[in-house]
Amino acid sequence: MAKNKFFMDKETIKEIGFNLWKMRRDKRLTLKQLEIQTRIPAKIVEKIEIGRSINCSTVRKLTKFYGKKMKIVFEE
């Protein structure tokens, strides 16, 4: 049975990853420190931040950890 996958274009994935990286940088956390505090493996966070993959539940956990909300806006 195939898993449900969440598809986005590469630009959107990179934008989300870049913003998560900025939030981590603003808190002055290393990947190791973030891994200890959130229990999310550093490899997964790194892949998201560089825009190689995305996992909605992980992004949700990270945004909650940073005290932020993600909002999607459709523009013309």
Secondary structure, DSSP 8 states (H G I E B T S, - for coil): ---------HHHHHHHHHHHHHHHHHTT--HHHHHHHH---HHHHHHHHTTS---HHHHHHHHHHHT---------
